[in-house]
Amino acid sequence: MFEYNESLEQARQRNIHDALMEDIGTGDWTAKLVPSKSVKAQLIVRQEAVLCGVDWFEGTLKKLDPNAKVSSNYIEGDLMKPDTKVCDIEADSQALLSAERTCINFLQTLSWTASMWMPLPVPALIPKVAPFLIPARLFQGYVRPRNTQCVLAVVKTNAWLCGTAS
């Protein structure tokens, strides 16, 4: 068990740190083979999905390149159409090469989770989710509130999706 309850920001930073340590450890040897320079990239979504995990995506990239810039075409909670650009990225080539797999893993996992909940009408959701964890104002036919931060948390063996309206 944890010694204290961490904030969402603390948990996000821990998630990012742990994922980067697992993926690249103390250094990415492959990234060191390319010259360090500013590069541009685009992230394309290949199938319809609800965007979730932007803060993890950007936080991972900025952990390795604090000067990185991400210009998004969607906001958290948007339904992304297939084969459209999610964002433009400008970052250091070595940092981008080191961060890309971890960034995409966060975005894929959280967006997939949010997408799986999107088509569920409220009555189908209730047995799976403790009702007090999701504010009633977020239920408007479907669980896909716009401008919503999606967070996956595991409580014992149950997963629940928590929305915090902005």
Contacts in CASP RR format, 6 or more apart in sequence:
PFRMAT RR
TARGET T0000
AUTHOR 0000-0000-0000
METHOD contacts of the structure
MODEL  1
MFEYNESLEQARQRNIHDALMEDIGTGDWTAKLVPSKSVKAQLIVRQEAV
LCGVDWFEGTLKKLDPNAKVSSNYIEGDLMKPDTKVCDIEADSQALLSAE
RTCINFLQTLSWTASMWMPLPVPALIPKVAPFLIPARLFQGYVRPRNTQC
VLAVVKTNAWLCGTAS
6 14 0 8 1.000
8 151 0 8 1.000
12 55 0 8 1.000
12 56 0 8 1.000
12 59 0 8 1.000
15 56 0 8 1.000
15 106 0 8 1.000
16 56 0 8 1.000
16 59 0 8 1.000
16 60 0 8 1.000
16 63 0 8 1.000
16 102 0 8 1.000
17 63 0 8 1.000
19 60 0 8 1.000
19 102 0 8 1.000
19 105 0 8 1.000
19 106 0 8 1.000
20 60 0 8 1.000
20 63 0 8 1.000
20 64 0 8 1.000
20 98 0 8 1.000
20 99 0 8 1.000
20 102 0 8 1.000
23 101 0 8 1.000
23 102 0 8 1.000
24 31 0 8 1.000
24 98 0 8 1.000
24 102 0 8 1.000
27 98 0 8 1.000
28 94 0 8 1.000
28 97 0 8 1.000
28 98 0 8 1.000
30 97 0 8 1.000
31 93 0 8 1.000
31 94 0 8 1.000
31 95 0 8 1.000
31 97 0 8 1.000
31 98 0 8 1.000
32 94 0 8 1.000
34 93 0 8 1.000
34 94 0 8 1.000
34 97 0 8 1.000
35 93 0 8 1.000
36 92 0 8 1.000
36 93 0 8 1.000
36 94 0 8 1.000
37 92 0 8 1.000
37 93 0 8 1.000
38 90 0 8 1.000
38 91 0 8 1.000
38 92 0 8 1.000
38 93 0 8 1.000
39 90 0 8 1.000
39 91 0 8 1.000
39 92 0 8 1.000
39 93 0 8 1.000
39 96 0 8 1.000
40 88 0 8 1.000
40 89 0 8 1.000
40 90 0 8 1.000
41 88 0 8 1.000
41 89 0 8 1.000
41 90 0 8 1.000
41 91 0 8 1.000
41 96 0 8 1.000
41 100 0 8 1.000
42 85 0 8 1.000
42 87 0 8 1.000
42 88 0 8 1.000
42 89 0 8 1.000
43 85 0 8 1.000
43 86 0 8 1.000
43 87 0 8 1.000
43 89 0 8 1.000
43 104 0 8 1.000
43 107 0 8 1.000
44 83 0 8 1.000
44 84 0 8 1.000
44 85 0 8 1.000
44 86 0 8 1.000
45 80 0 8 1.000
45 81 0 8 1.000
45 82 0 8 1.000
45 83 0 8 1.000
45 84 0 8 1.000
45 86 0 8 1.000
46 82 0 8 1.000
46 83 0 8 1.000
47 82 0 8 1.000
48 79 0 8 1.000
48 80 0 8 1.000
48 81 0 8 1.000
48 82 0 8 1.000
48 115 0 8 1.000
49 79 0 8 1.000
49 80 0 8 1.000
49 111 0 8 1.000
49 112 0 8 1.000
49 114 0 8 1.000
49 115 0 8 1.000
50 77 0 8 1.000
50 78 0 8 1.000
50 79 0 8 1.000
50 80 0 8 1.000
50 111 0 8 1.000
50 114 0 8 1.000
50 115 0 8 1.000
50 117 0 8 1.000
50 118 0 8 1.000
50 144 0 8 1.000
50 150 0 8 1.000
51 74 0 8 1.000
51 75 0 8 1.000
51 76 0 8 1.000
51 77 0 8 1.000
51 78 0 8 1.000
51 79 0 8 1.000
51 80 0 8 1.000
51 86 0 8 1.000
51 107 0 8 1.000
51 111 0 8 1.000
51 114 0 8 1.000
52 76 0 8 1.000
52 77 0 8 1.000
52 107 0 8 1.000
52 110 0 8 1.000
52 111 0 8 1.000
52 113 0 8 1.000
52 114 0 8 1.000
52 115 0 8 1.000
52 150 0 8 1.000
53 76 0 8 1.000
53 106 0 8 1.000
53 107 0 8 1.000
53 110 0 8 1.000
53 111 0 8 1.000
53 150 0 8 1.000
54 72 0 8 1.000
54 75 0 8 1.000
54 76 0 8 1.000
54 107 0 8 1.000
55 76 0 8 1.000
55 149 0 8 1.000
56 103 0 8 1.000
56 106 0 8 1.000
56 107 0 8 1.000
56 110 0 8 1.000
57 70 0 8 1.000
57 103 0 8 1.000
57 104 0 8 1.000
57 106 0 8 1.000
57 107 0 8 1.000
58 68 0 8 1.000
58 70 0 8 1.000
60 99 0 8 1.000
60 102 0 8 1.000
60 103 0 8 1.000
60 106 0 8 1.000
61 68 0 8 1.000
61 70 0 8 1.000
61 89 0 8 1.000
61 91 0 8 1.000
61 95 0 8 1.000
61 96 0 8 1.000
61 99 0 8 1.000
61 103 0 8 1.000
62 68 0 8 1.000
63 99 0 8 1.000
64 92 0 8 1.000
64 95 0 8 1.000
64 98 0 8 1.000
64 99 0 8 1.000
65 91 0 8 1.000
65 92 0 8 1.000
65 95 0 8 1.000
65 96 0 8 1.000
65 99 0 8 1.000
67 91 0 8 1.000
67 92 0 8 1.000
68 89 0 8 1.000
68 90 0 8 1.000
68 91 0 8 1.000
68 92 0 8 1.000
68 95 0 8 1.000
68 96 0 8 1.000
69 89 0 8 1.000
69 90 0 8 1.000
69 91 0 8 1.000
70 87 0 8 1.000
70 88 0 8 1.000
70 89 0 8 1.000
71 87 0 8 1.000
71 88 0 8 1.000
71 89 0 8 1.000
72 86 0 8 1.000
72 87 0 8 1.000
73 84 0 8 1.000
73 85 0 8 1.000
73 86 0 8 1.000
73 87 0 8 1.000
74 80 0 8 1.000
74 86 0 8 1.000
74 87 0 8 1.000
75 146 0 8 1.000
75 147 0 8 1.000
76 147 0 8 1.000
76 148 0 8 1.000
76 149 0 8 1.000
76 150 0 8 1.000
77 114 0 8 1.000
77 144 0 8 1.000
77 145 0 8 1.000
77 146 0 8 1.000
77 147 0 8 1.000
77 148 0 8 1.000
77 150 0 8 1.000
78 146 0 8 1.000
79 118 0 8 1.000
79 144 0 8 1.000
80 86 0 8 1.000
80 111 0 8 1.000
86 107 0 8 1.000
89 96 0 8 1.000
91 99 0 8 1.000
109 152 0 8 1.000
110 150 0 8 1.000
110 152 0 8 1.000
113 150 0 8 1.000
113 152 0 8 1.000
113 159 0 8 1.000
113 161 0 8 1.000
114 144 0 8 1.000
114 150 0 8 1.000
114 161 0 8 1.000
117 125 0 8 1.000
117 143 0 8 1.000
117 144 0 8 1.000
117 161 0 8 1.000
118 142 0 8 1.000
118 143 0 8 1.000
118 144 0 8 1.000
119 142 0 8 1.000
120 142 0 8 1.000
120 143 0 8 1.000
121 141 0 8 1.000
121 142 0 8 1.000
122 139 0 8 1.000
122 141 0 8 1.000
122 142 0 8 1.000
122 143 0 8 1.000
125 139 0 8 1.000
125 143 0 8 1.000
128 158 0 8 1.000
128 160 0 8 1.000
129 160 0 8 1.000
129 161 0 8 1.000
130 158 0 8 1.000
130 160 0 8 1.000
133 160 0 8 1.000
133 162 0 8 1.000
134 143 0 8 1.000
134 160 0 8 1.000
134 161 0 8 1.000
134 162 0 8 1.000
134 163 0 8 1.000
135 163 0 8 1.000
135 165 0 8 1.000
137 165 0 8 1.000
138 145 0 8 1.000
138 148 0 8 1.000
138 163 0 8 1.000
138 165 0 8 1.000
143 161 0 8 1.000
145 163 0 8 1.000
145 165 0 8 1.000
147 165 0 8 1.000
147 166 0 8 1.000
148 163 0 8 1.000
148 164 0 8 1.000
148 165 0 8 1.000
148 166 0 8 1.000
149 163 0 8 1.000
149 164 0 8 1.000
149 166 0 8 1.000
150 161 0 8 1.000
150 162 0 8 1.000
150 163 0 8 1.000
151 161 0 8 1.000
151 162 0 8 1.000
151 163 0 8 1.000
151 164 0 8 1.000
152 159 0 8 1.000
152 161 0 8 1.000
153 159 0 8 1.000
153 160 0 8 1.000
153 162 0 8 1.000
END
